[in-house]
């Protein structure tokens, strides 16, 4: 793969050989291990804060007296501000460094979550979720870059980050369901307390890389969209993330379950997501290539969205939701990989540009679903399926651009041996940022 051929191995490793040629690492030379674990734990708390809202959406609407589209603002305000705030956050790293930007973001999330627990109406709650999104923008603009700059074994640290993301999506709804049975305010308060712990860790344990990040300009971020492969990835990502947040934001309303069952259902979805990320996603990419794996994932999500629109009953819809989570995990495992491989050598530029698309097109989805809810219970899913169908068609038309830049090919009818040979090496795109 061209993108990998210019990269060396991650750093010194001590290993022993197992029978069959596999390598087992017995020691890991990571002098910044404490800082790495602190950042990864903060990522877990941040993702759990996104998912904690799912099981308590209906009860918030009942107690505050908000309509479906108004409670969906809790997702849209969060995502929209995070999308808009991502680029300023990336630019700020060049002036203030990673640690200060990350610490400021964690502080904002803690304040927003605690104040959300005290809010009195949907307007206050949506505004505070927007502030929460700004804090998470500052965190996600810095976390991955900080992690890989601190690590010797970058493949390990990216896997650690992905594990925390998967666990956050699995545990967040469980926290929301278990605590939300007492009051919808308690999960928000718990998130605030978690982020205070994360802030203490970031202040005491994190440190900036020895090399200070260079200043960035807005033009550098938007210039990345001129690259054909990156632009092609952004098109399918926009459609996919729109549907991701229709499923995540609207399904709690669609299922009509009580808070604890809803929390358990979305915990099962989160486990499916984690399974797709940690078990299936990269293994499938090693076999058929990252681009073809992304194609399989978005088609799987499309079929699951159609199945949800057909309203197979509560039990059937729950099964479909969990299966959708697996395909979403497969997609998420490869989206970051592909964006970093197709983007700029300066990972901050790629992070800012890609997340602007990733979150920007996701932001309107929950509110659109809420506005369509009175038209028909399944209508939001049909609209989502239509959007993703456009994304799938665009993917089929442009996938060769992505594959060409990665040294892969898109042969949908048979295994891609060249992709398997390249992706099976330790220097895969995400692992060797």
TORKOL-4160 file (C-alpha; in steps of 0.2 Angstrom, whole numbers, padded with zeros to 4 digits, m for minus):
433
<pt num="1" X="0000" Y="0000" Z="0000"/>
<pt num="2" X="0007" Y="0017" Z="m0005"/>
<pt num="3" X="0002" Y="0026" Z="0011"/>
<pt num="4" X="0010" Y="0013" Z="0022"/>
<pt num="5" X="0026" Y="0010" Z="0012"/>
<pt num="6" X="0034" Y="0026" Z="0018"/>
<pt num="7" X="0031" Y="0023" Z="0036"/>
<pt num="8" X="0042" Y="0013" Z="0048"/>
<pt num="9" X="0037" Y="0002" Z="0062"/>
<pt num="10" X="0030" Y="0010" Z="0077"/>
<pt num="11" X="0044" Y="0008" Z="0089"/>
<pt num="12" X="0054" Y="m0004" Z="0099"/>
<pt num="13" X="0046" Y="m0020" Z="0104"/>
<pt num="14" X="0051" Y="m0035" Z="0113"/>
<pt num="15" X="0042" Y="m0051" Z="0107"/>
<pt num="16" X="0043" Y="m0070" Z="0107"/>
<pt num="17" X="0038" Y="m0081" Z="0093"/>
<pt num="18" X="0023" Y="m0093" Z="0095"/>
<pt num="19" X="0021" Y="m0109" Z="0085"/>
<pt num="20" X="0014" Y="m0105" Z="0068"/>
<pt num="21" X="0024" Y="m0089" Z="0066"/>
<pt num="22" X="0013" Y="m0078" Z="0077"/>
<pt num="23" X="0022" Y="m0065" Z="0087"/>
<pt num="24" X="0017" Y="m0062" Z="0105"/>
<pt num="25" X="0023" Y="m0046" Z="0113"/>
<pt num="26" X="0029" Y="m0050" Z="0131"/>
<pt num="27" X="0034" Y="m0032" Z="0136"/>
<pt num="28" X="0029" Y="m0015" Z="0129"/>
<pt num="29" X="0041" Y="m0001" Z="0130"/>
<pt num="30" X="0028" Y="0013" Z="0134"/>
<pt num="31" X="0036" Y="0027" Z="0145"/>
<pt num="32" X="0020" Y="0037" Z="0143"/>
<pt num="33" X="0008" Y="0023" Z="0148"/>
<pt num="34" X="m0001" Y="0032" Z="0162"/>
<pt num="35" X="m0004" Y="0047" Z="0151"/>
<pt num="36" X="m0011" Y="0036" Z="0137"/>
<pt num="37" X="m0023" Y="0027" Z="0149"/>
<pt num="38" X="m0029" Y="0043" Z="0156"/>
<pt num="39" X="m0033" Y="0049" Z="0138"/>
<pt num="40" X="m0041" Y="0033" Z="0134"/>
<pt num="41" X="m0052" Y="0033" Z="0150"/>
<pt num="42" X="m0057" Y="0051" Z="0146"/>
<pt num="43" X="m0063" Y="0045" Z="0128"/>
<pt num="44" X="m0073" Y="0031" Z="0137"/>
<pt num="45" X="m0082" Y="0044" Z="0148"/>
<pt num="46" X="m0085" Y="0056" Z="0133"/>
<pt num="47" X="m0093" Y="0042" Z="0122"/>
<pt num="48" X="m0103" Y="0036" Z="0137"/>
<pt num="49" X="m0110" Y="0054" Z="0138"/>
<pt num="50" X="m0116" Y="0053" Z="0120"/>
<pt num="51" X="m0126" Y="0037" Z="0123"/>
<pt num="52" X="m0132" Y="0040" Z="0140"/>
<pt num="53" X="m0147" Y="0051" Z="0133"/>
<pt num="54" X="m0155" Y="0037" Z="0123"/>
<pt num="55" X="m0165" Y="0028" Z="0136"/>
<pt num="56" X="m0170" Y="0044" Z="0145"/>
<pt num="57" X="m0177" Y="0053" Z="0130"/>
<pt num="58" X="m0195" Y="0048" Z="0132"/>
<pt num="59" X="m0196" Y="0052" Z="0150"/>
<pt num="60" X="m0188" Y="0069" Z="0147"/>
<pt num="61" X="m0202" Y="0073" Z="0135"/>
<pt num="62" X="m0215" Y="0067" Z="0147"/>
<pt num="63" X="m0209" Y="0077" Z="0162"/>
<pt num="64" X="m0203" Y="0093" Z="0153"/>
<pt num="65" X="m0218" Y="0093" Z="0141"/>
<pt num="66" X="m0208" Y="0092" Z="0125"/>
<pt num="67" X="m0213" Y="0086" Z="0108"/>
<pt num="68" X="m0204" Y="0072" Z="0099"/>
<pt num="69" X="m0194" Y="0084" Z="0088"/>
<pt num="70" X="m0190" Y="0095" Z="0103"/>
<pt num="71" X="m0182" Y="0081" Z="0113"/>
<pt num="72" X="m0172" Y="0076" Z="0098"/>
<pt num="73" X="m0164" Y="0093" Z="0099"/>
<pt num="74" X="m0154" Y="0085" Z="0113"/>
<pt num="75" X="m0145" Y="0076" Z="0100"/>
<pt num="76" X="m0145" Y="0089" Z="0086"/>
<pt num="77" X="m0139" Y="0103" Z="0097"/>
<pt num="78" X="m0125" Y="0092" Z="0103"/>
<pt num="79" X="m0119" Y="0086" Z="0086"/>
<pt num="80" X="m0121" Y="0102" Z="0077"/>
<pt num="81" X="m0110" Y="0112" Z="0089"/>
<pt num="82" X="m0097" Y="0098" Z="0089"/>
<pt num="83" X="m0096" Y="0099" Z="0070"/>
<pt num="84" X="m0094" Y="0117" Z="0070"/>
<pt num="85" X="m0082" Y="0118" Z="0085"/>
<pt num="86" X="m0071" Y="0104" Z="0078"/>
<pt num="87" X="m0061" Y="0116" Z="0066"/>
<pt num="88" X="m0058" Y="0130" Z="0079"/>
<pt num="89" X="m0053" Y="0117" Z="0091"/>
<pt num="90" X="m0040" Y="0109" Z="0079"/>
<pt num="91" X="m0033" Y="0127" Z="0075"/>
<pt num="92" X="m0032" Y="0130" Z="0094"/>
<pt num="93" X="m0019" Y="0116" Z="0096"/>
<pt num="94" X="m0007" Y="0125" Z="0086"/>
<pt num="95" X="m0007" Y="0140" Z="0098"/>
<pt num="96" X="m0011" Y="0132" Z="0115"/>
<pt num="97" X="m0005" Y="0114" Z="0113"/>
<pt num="98" X="m0015" Y="0098" Z="0115"/>
<pt num="99" X="m0016" Y="0096" Z="0134"/>
<pt num="100" X="m0024" Y="0113" Z="0137"/>
<pt num="101" X="m0036" Y="0111" Z="0123"/>
<pt num="102" X="m0041" Y="0094" Z="0129"/>
<pt num="103" X="m0042" Y="0100" Z="0147"/>
<pt num="104" X="m0053" Y="0114" Z="0142"/>
<pt num="105" X="m0065" Y="0103" Z="0133"/>
<pt num="106" X="m0066" Y="0091" Z="0147"/>
<pt num="107" X="m0070" Y="0105" Z="0159"/>
<pt num="108" X="m0084" Y="0111" Z="0147"/>
<pt num="109" X="m0092" Y="0094" Z="0147"/>
<pt num="110" X="m0092" Y="0093" Z="0166"/>
<pt num="111" X="m0100" Y="0110" Z="0168"/>
<pt num="112" X="m0113" Y="0107" Z="0154"/>
<pt num="113" X="m0118" Y="0090" Z="0161"/>
<pt num="114" X="m0120" Y="0096" Z="0179"/>
<pt num="115" X="m0130" Y="0111" Z="0174"/>
<pt num="116" X="m0141" Y="0100" Z="0162"/>
<pt num="117" X="m0146" Y="0090" Z="0178"/>
<pt num="118" X="m0153" Y="0106" Z="0185"/>
<pt num="119" X="m0161" Y="0113" Z="0169"/>
<pt num="120" X="m0180" Y="0117" Z="0169"/>
<pt num="121" X="m0185" Y="0117" Z="0151"/>
<pt num="122" X="m0181" Y="0109" Z="0134"/>
<pt num="123" X="m0173" Y="0125" Z="0128"/>
<pt num="124" X="m0160" Y="0126" Z="0143"/>
<pt num="125" X="m0157" Y="0107" Z="0141"/>
<pt num="126" X="m0153" Y="0109" Z="0122"/>
<pt num="127" X="m0142" Y="0124" Z="0125"/>
<pt num="128" X="m0132" Y="0114" Z="0138"/>
<pt num="129" X="m0131" Y="0099" Z="0126"/>
<pt num="130" X="m0124" Y="0111" Z="0113"/>
<pt num="131" X="m0110" Y="0117" Z="0126"/>
<pt num="132" X="m0107" Y="0099" Z="0130"/>
<pt num="133" X="m0104" Y="0096" Z="0111"/>
<pt num="134" X="m0092" Y="0110" Z="0110"/>
<pt num="135" X="m0082" Y="0102" Z="0125"/>
<pt num="136" X="m0082" Y="0085" Z="0116"/>
<pt num="137" X="m0076" Y="0094" Z="0100"/>
<pt num="138" X="m0061" Y="0100" Z="0109"/>
<pt num="139" X="m0058" Y="0083" Z="0116"/>
<pt num="140" X="m0060" Y="0073" Z="0100"/>
<pt num="141" X="m0049" Y="0086" Z="0090"/>
<pt num="142" X="m0034" Y="0082" Z="0101"/>
<pt num="143" X="m0037" Y="0064" Z="0109"/>
<pt num="144" X="m0031" Y="0053" Z="0094"/>
<pt num="145" X="m0017" Y="0065" Z="0089"/>
<pt num="146" X="m0011" Y="0066" Z="0107"/>
<pt num="147" X="m0012" Y="0047" Z="0110"/>
<pt num="148" X="m0002" Y="0042" Z="0094"/>
<pt num="149" X="0011" Y="0055" Z="0098"/>
<pt num="150" X="0014" Y="0048" Z="0115"/>
<pt num="151" X="0015" Y="0030" Z="0110"/>
<pt num="152" X="0028" Y="0019" Z="0104"/>
<pt num="153" X="0017" Y="0005" Z="0098"/>
<pt num="154" X="0004" Y="0015" Z="0089"/>
<pt num="155" X="m0006" Y="0000" Z="0083"/>
<pt num="156" X="m0009" Y="m0004" Z="0101"/>
<pt num="157" X="m0014" Y="0013" Z="0107"/>
<pt num="158" X="m0027" Y="0015" Z="0092"/>
<pt num="159" X="m0034" Y="m0002" Z="0097"/>
<pt num="160" X="m0035" Y="0004" Z="0115"/>
<pt num="161" X="m0044" Y="0020" Z="0109"/>
<pt num="162" X="m0056" Y="0010" Z="0099"/>
<pt num="163" X="m0060" Y="m0002" Z="0114"/>
<pt num="164" X="m0064" Y="0013" Z="0125"/>
<pt num="165" X="m0076" Y="0020" Z="0111"/>
<pt num="166" X="m0085" Y="0003" Z="0109"/>
<pt num="167" X="m0086" Y="0001" Z="0128"/>
<pt num="168" X="m0093" Y="0019" Z="0130"/>
<pt num="169" X="m0107" Y="0016" Z="0118"/>
<pt num="170" X="m0111" Y="m0001" Z="0127"/>
<pt num="171" X="m0110" Y="0006" Z="0145"/>
<pt num="172" X="m0118" Y="0023" Z="0142"/>
<pt num="173" X="m0136" Y="0017" Z="0139"/>
<pt num="174" X="m0134" Y="0005" Z="0154"/>
<pt num="175" X="m0130" Y="0020" Z="0165"/>
<pt num="176" X="m0144" Y="0030" Z="0158"/>
<pt num="177" X="m0157" Y="0016" Z="0160"/>
<pt num="178" X="m0152" Y="0011" Z="0178"/>
<pt num="179" X="m0150" Y="0029" Z="0184"/>
<pt num="180" X="m0164" Y="0036" Z="0174"/>
<pt num="181" X="m0177" Y="0025" Z="0183"/>
<pt num="182" X="m0175" Y="0037" Z="0198"/>
<pt num="183" X="m0174" Y="0053" Z="0188"/>
<pt num="184" X="m0168" Y="0058" Z="0171"/>
<pt num="185" X="m0157" Y="0071" Z="0180"/>
<pt num="186" X="m0146" Y="0058" Z="0188"/>
<pt num="187" X="m0138" Y="0052" Z="0172"/>
<pt num="188" X="m0133" Y="0069" Z="0168"/>
<pt num="189" X="m0126" Y="0072" Z="0185"/>
<pt num="190" X="m0116" Y="0056" Z="0184"/>
<pt num="191" X="m0108" Y="0061" Z="0168"/>
<pt num="192" X="m0103" Y="0077" Z="0175"/>
<pt num="193" X="m0095" Y="0068" Z="0190"/>
<pt num="194" X="m0086" Y="0056" Z="0178"/>
<pt num="195" X="m0079" Y="0071" Z="0168"/>
<pt num="196" X="m0072" Y="0079" Z="0184"/>
<pt num="197" X="m0063" Y="0063" Z="0187"/>
<pt num="198" X="m0057" Y="0064" Z="0169"/>
<pt num="199" X="m0052" Y="0082" Z="0171"/>
<pt num="200" X="m0041" Y="0077" Z="0186"/>
<pt num="201" X="m0033" Y="0064" Z="0176"/>
<pt num="202" X="m0029" Y="0075" Z="0162"/>
<pt num="203" X="m0022" Y="0089" Z="0173"/>
<pt num="204" X="m0011" Y="0077" Z="0183"/>
<pt num="205" X="m0006" Y="0064" Z="0170"/>
<pt num="206" X="m0007" Y="0071" Z="0152"/>
<pt num="207" X="0008" Y="0080" Z="0144"/>
<pt num="208" X="0011" Y="0087" Z="0127"/>
<pt num="209" X="0022" Y="0079" Z="0115"/>
<pt num="210" X="0040" Y="0085" Z="0115"/>
<pt num="211" X="0037" Y="0093" Z="0098"/>
<pt num="212" X="0025" Y="0108" Z="0098"/>
<pt num="213" X="0011" Y="0107" Z="0085"/>
<pt num="214" X="0014" Y="0119" Z="0071"/>
<pt num="215" X="0001" Y="0133" Z="0068"/>
<pt num="216" X="m0014" Y="0129" Z="0057"/>
<pt num="217" X="m0025" Y="0139" Z="0045"/>
<pt num="218" X="m0043" Y="0136" Z="0040"/>
<pt num="219" X="m0038" Y="0135" Z="0022"/>
<pt num="220" X="m0027" Y="0120" Z="0026"/>
<pt num="221" X="m0042" Y="0111" Z="0032"/>
<pt num="222" X="m0054" Y="0115" Z="0017"/>
<pt num="223" X="m0040" Y="0111" Z="0004"/>
<pt num="224" X="m0041" Y="0093" Z="0009"/>
<pt num="225" X="m0058" Y="0091" Z="0001"/>
<pt num="226" X="m0049" Y="0094" Z="m0016"/>
<pt num="227" X="m0042" Y="0076" Z="m0015"/>
<pt num="228" X="m0053" Y="0064" Z="m0025"/>
<pt num="229" X="m0051" Y="0049" Z="m0013"/>
<pt num="230" X="m0055" Y="0059" Z="0003"/>
<pt num="231" X="m0070" Y="0068" Z="m0006"/>
<pt num="232" X="m0077" Y="0051" Z="m0011"/>
<pt num="233" X="m0075" Y="0045" Z="0007"/>
<pt num="234" X="m0084" Y="0060" Z="0014"/>
<pt num="235" X="m0099" Y="0058" Z="0002"/>
<pt num="236" X="m0103" Y="0040" Z="0009"/>
<pt num="237" X="m0099" Y="0046" Z="0027"/>
<pt num="238" X="m0111" Y="0060" Z="0026"/>
<pt num="239" X="m0125" Y="0048" Z="0021"/>
<pt num="240" X="m0120" Y="0035" Z="0033"/>
<pt num="241" X="m0119" Y="0046" Z="0048"/>
<pt num="242" X="m0136" Y="0054" Z="0044"/>
<pt num="243" X="m0144" Y="0036" Z="0046"/>
<pt num="244" X="m0133" Y="0032" Z="0061"/>
<pt num="245" X="m0141" Y="0046" Z="0071"/>
<pt num="246" X="m0158" Y="0043" Z="0065"/>
<pt num="247" X="m0156" Y="0025" Z="0072"/>
<pt num="248" X="m0148" Y="0031" Z="0088"/>
<pt num="249" X="m0159" Y="0046" Z="0091"/>
<pt num="250" X="m0176" Y="0041" Z="0085"/>
<pt num="251" X="m0177" Y="0022" Z="0090"/>
<pt num="252" X="m0180" Y="0026" Z="0108"/>
<pt num="253" X="m0196" Y="0035" Z="0103"/>
<pt num="254" X="m0200" Y="0021" Z="0090"/>
<pt num="255" X="m0199" Y="0007" Z="0102"/>
<pt num="256" X="m0209" Y="0015" Z="0116"/>
<pt num="257" X="m0201" Y="0005" Z="0130"/>
<pt num="258" X="m0199" Y="0010" Z="0148"/>
<pt num="259" X="m0182" Y="0017" Z="0154"/>
<pt num="260" X="m0174" Y="0002" Z="0160"/>
<pt num="261" X="m0179" Y="m0010" Z="0146"/>
<pt num="262" X="m0174" Y="0004" Z="0134"/>
<pt num="263" X="m0157" Y="0006" Z="0143"/>
<pt num="264" X="m0154" Y="m0013" Z="0141"/>
<pt num="265" X="m0159" Y="m0013" Z="0123"/>
<pt num="266" X="m0147" Y="0001" Z="0119"/>
<pt num="267" X="m0133" Y="m0008" Z="0129"/>
<pt num="268" X="m0136" Y="m0023" Z="0118"/>
<pt num="269" X="m0134" Y="m0011" Z="0103"/>
<pt num="270" X="m0118" Y="m0004" Z="0110"/>
<pt num="271" X="m0111" Y="m0022" Z="0113"/>
<pt num="272" X="m0115" Y="m0026" Z="0094"/>
<pt num="273" X="m0106" Y="m0010" Z="0090"/>
<pt num="274" X="m0091" Y="m0014" Z="0100"/>
<pt num="275" X="m0091" Y="m0032" Z="0092"/>
<pt num="276" X="m0091" Y="m0024" Z="0075"/>
<pt num="277" X="m0077" Y="m0012" Z="0080"/>
<pt num="278" X="m0066" Y="m0024" Z="0089"/>
<pt num="279" X="m0069" Y="m0041" Z="0082"/>
<pt num="280" X="m0075" Y="m0040" Z="0064"/>
<pt num="281" X="m0071" Y="m0023" Z="0057"/>
<pt num="282" X="m0052" Y="m0024" Z="0055"/>
<pt num="283" X="m0052" Y="m0043" Z="0052"/>
<pt num="284" X="m0063" Y="m0041" Z="0037"/>
<pt num="285" X="m0053" Y="m0027" Z="0031"/>
<pt num="286" X="m0038" Y="m0038" Z="0032"/>
<pt num="287" X="m0047" Y="m0051" Z="0021"/>
<pt num="288" X="m0056" Y="m0040" Z="0007"/>
<pt num="289" X="m0048" Y="m0023" Z="0010"/>
<pt num="290" X="m0054" Y="m0008" Z="0019"/>
<pt num="291" X="m0064" Y="0000" Z="0005"/>
<pt num="292" X="m0074" Y="m0016" Z="0001"/>
<pt num="293" X="m0077" Y="m0018" Z="0020"/>
<pt num="294" X="m0084" Y="m0001" Z="0021"/>
<pt num="295" X="m0096" Y="m0006" Z="0006"/>
<pt num="296" X="m0102" Y="m0021" Z="0015"/>
<pt num="297" X="m0105" Y="m0011" Z="0031"/>
<pt num="298" X="m0115" Y="0002" Z="0023"/>
<pt num="299" X="m0126" Y="m0010" Z="0013"/>
<pt num="300" X="m0129" Y="m0020" Z="0030"/>
<pt num="301" X="m0134" Y="m0004" Z="0038"/>
<pt num="302" X="m0146" Y="0000" Z="0023"/>
<pt num="303" X="m0154" Y="m0017" Z="0025"/>
<pt num="304" X="m0156" Y="m0015" Z="0044"/>
<pt num="305" X="m0164" Y="0002" Z="0041"/>
<pt num="306" X="m0177" Y="m0005" Z="0029"/>
<pt num="307" X="m0181" Y="m0019" Z="0041"/>
<pt num="308" X="m0184" Y="m0006" Z="0055"/>
<pt num="309" X="m0195" Y="0004" Z="0043"/>
<pt num="310" X="m0205" Y="m0012" Z="0040"/>
<pt num="311" X="m0209" Y="m0013" Z="0059"/>
<pt num="312" X="m0207" Y="m0031" Z="0063"/>
<pt num="313" X="m0214" Y="m0029" Z="0081"/>
<pt num="314" X="m0204" Y="m0024" Z="0097"/>
<pt num="315" X="m0194" Y="m0040" Z="0098"/>
<pt num="316" X="m0190" Y="m0041" Z="0079"/>
<pt num="317" X="m0185" Y="m0022" Z="0079"/>
<pt num="318" X="m0173" Y="m0025" Z="0094"/>
<pt num="319" X="m0165" Y="m0039" Z="0085"/>
<pt num="320" X="m0163" Y="m0028" Z="0069"/>
<pt num="321" X="m0156" Y="m0014" Z="0080"/>
<pt num="322" X="m0142" Y="m0025" Z="0087"/>
<pt num="323" X="m0138" Y="m0032" Z="0070"/>
<pt num="324" X="m0137" Y="m0014" Z="0064"/>
<pt num="325" X="m0125" Y="m0010" Z="0078"/>
<pt num="326" X="m0113" Y="m0024" Z="0072"/>
<pt num="327" X="m0113" Y="m0016" Z="0054"/>
<pt num="328" X="m0111" Y="0001" Z="0061"/>
<pt num="329" X="m0096" Y="m0005" Z="0071"/>
<pt num="330" X="m0088" Y="m0012" Z="0056"/>
<pt num="331" X="m0091" Y="0004" Z="0047"/>
<pt num="332" X="m0084" Y="0015" Z="0061"/>
<pt num="333" X="m0069" Y="0003" Z="0063"/>
<pt num="334" X="m0064" Y="0008" Z="0045"/>
<pt num="335" X="m0070" Y="0026" Z="0043"/>
<pt num="336" X="m0056" Y="0033" Z="0054"/>
<pt num="337" X="m0043" Y="0021" Z="0046"/>
<pt num="338" X="m0048" Y="0027" Z="0029"/>
<pt num="339" X="m0049" Y="0045" Z="0033"/>
<pt num="340" X="m0032" Y="0045" Z="0040"/>
<pt num="341" X="m0025" Y="0035" Z="0025"/>
<pt num="342" X="m0033" Y="0047" Z="0012"/>
<pt num="343" X="m0031" Y="0063" Z="0022"/>
<pt num="344" X="m0017" Y="0075" Z="0025"/>
<pt num="345" X="0000" Y="0070" Z="0033"/>
<pt num="346" X="m0005" Y="0083" Z="0047"/>
<pt num="347" X="m0018" Y="0072" Z="0056"/>
<pt num="348" X="m0025" Y="0088" Z="0064"/>
<pt num="349" X="m0030" Y="0094" Z="0047"/>
<pt num="350" X="m0038" Y="0077" Z="0043"/>
<pt num="351" X="m0047" Y="0076" Z="0060"/>
<pt num="352" X="m0055" Y="0094" Z="0057"/>
<pt num="353" X="m0060" Y="0091" Z="0039"/>
<pt num="354" X="m0067" Y="0073" Z="0041"/>
<pt num="355" X="m0076" Y="0077" Z="0058"/>
<pt num="356" X="m0084" Y="0092" Z="0050"/>
<pt num="357" X="m0092" Y="0081" Z="0037"/>
<pt num="358" X="m0095" Y="0066" Z="0049"/>
<pt num="359" X="m0104" Y="0076" Z="0062"/>
<pt num="360" X="m0111" Y="0090" Z="0052"/>
<pt num="361" X="m0122" Y="0079" Z="0041"/>
<pt num="362" X="m0127" Y="0069" Z="0056"/>
<pt num="363" X="m0134" Y="0085" Z="0066"/>
<pt num="364" X="m0150" Y="0087" Z="0057"/>
<pt num="365" X="m0155" Y="0069" Z="0057"/>
<pt num="366" X="m0163" Y="0067" Z="0075"/>
<pt num="367" X="m0174" Y="0083" Z="0073"/>
<pt num="368" X="m0179" Y="0078" Z="0055"/>
<pt num="369" X="m0184" Y="0061" Z="0062"/>
<pt num="370" X="m0194" Y="0070" Z="0076"/>
<pt num="371" X="m0203" Y="0081" Z="0064"/>
<pt num="372" X="m0208" Y="0066" Z="0053"/>
<pt num="373" X="m0214" Y="0056" Z="0068"/>
<pt num="374" X="m0232" Y="0063" Z="0067"/>
<pt num="375" X="m0233" Y="0058" Z="0048"/>
<pt num="376" X="m0230" Y="0040" Z="0052"/>
<pt num="377" X="m0220" Y="0029" Z="0064"/>
<pt num="378" X="m0209" Y="0022" Z="0051"/>
<pt num="379" X="m0207" Y="0037" Z="0040"/>
<pt num="380" X="m0190" Y="0043" Z="0048"/>
<pt num="381" X="m0183" Y="0026" Z="0044"/>
<pt num="382" X="m0189" Y="0026" Z="0026"/>
<pt num="383" X="m0181" Y="0044" Z="0023"/>
<pt num="384" X="m0165" Y="0037" Z="0031"/>
<pt num="385" X="m0165" Y="0022" Z="0020"/>
<pt num="386" X="m0167" Y="0034" Z="0005"/>
<pt num="387" X="m0153" Y="0045" Z="0010"/>
<pt num="388" X="m0141" Y="0030" Z="0013"/>
<pt num="389" X="m0146" Y="0022" Z="m0004"/>
<pt num="390" X="m0140" Y="0038" Z="m0012"/>
<pt num="391" X="m0124" Y="0036" Z="m0002"/>
<pt num="392" X="m0122" Y="0017" Z="m0007"/>
<pt num="393" X="m0124" Y="0022" Z="m0026"/>
<pt num="394" X="m0111" Y="0036" Z="m0024"/>
<pt num="395" X="m0100" Y="0024" Z="m0015"/>
<pt num="396" X="m0101" Y="0011" Z="m0029"/>
<pt num="397" X="m0097" Y="0025" Z="m0042"/>
<pt num="398" X="m0082" Y="0033" Z="m0032"/>
<pt num="399" X="m0074" Y="0018" Z="m0022"/>
<pt num="400" X="m0061" Y="0016" Z="m0036"/>
<pt num="401" X="m0054" Y="0033" Z="m0031"/>
<pt num="402" X="m0052" Y="0028" Z="m0013"/>
<pt num="403" X="m0045" Y="0011" Z="m0017"/>
<pt num="404" X="m0033" Y="0018" Z="m0030"/>
<pt num="405" X="m0025" Y="0030" Z="m0017"/>
<pt num="406" X="m0023" Y="0015" Z="m0005"/>
<pt num="407" X="m0016" Y="0003" Z="m0017"/>
<pt num="408" X="m0032" Y="m0008" Z="m0016"/>
<pt num="409" X="m0044" Y="m0012" Z="m0030"/>
<pt num="410" X="m0063" Y="m0015" Z="m0029"/>
<pt num="411" X="m0068" Y="m0031" Z="m0036"/>
<pt num="412" X="m0085" Y="m0034" Z="m0028"/>
<pt num="413" X="m0087" Y="m0052" Z="m0036"/>
<pt num="414" X="m0071" Y="m0060" Z="m0028"/>
<pt num="415" X="m0058" Y="m0059" Z="m0014"/>
<pt num="416" X="m0046" Y="m0045" Z="m0017"/>
<pt num="417" X="m0029" Y="m0054" Z="m0014"/>
<pt num="418" X="m0019" Y="m0038" Z="m0016"/>
<pt num="419" X="m0029" Y="m0029" Z="m0002"/>
<pt num="420" X="m0027" Y="m0044" Z="0009"/>
<pt num="421" X="m0008" Y="m0045" Z="0007"/>
<pt num="422" X="m0006" Y="m0026" Z="0011"/>
<pt num="423" X="m0019" Y="m0024" Z="0025"/>
<pt num="424" X="m0012" Y="m0039" Z="0034"/>
<pt num="425" X="0004" Y="m0031" Z="0038"/>
<pt num="426" X="0007" Y="m0022" Z="0054"/>
<pt num="427" X="0009" Y="m0005" Z="0046"/>
<pt num="428" X="m0010" Y="m0004" Z="0042"/>
<pt num="429" X="m0016" Y="0014" Z="0039"/>
<pt num="430" X="m0024" Y="0018" Z="0056"/>
<pt num="431" X="m0011" Y="0008" Z="0066"/>
<pt num="432" X="0003" Y="0018" Z="0058"/>
<pt num="433" X="m0003" Y="0036" Z="0059"/>
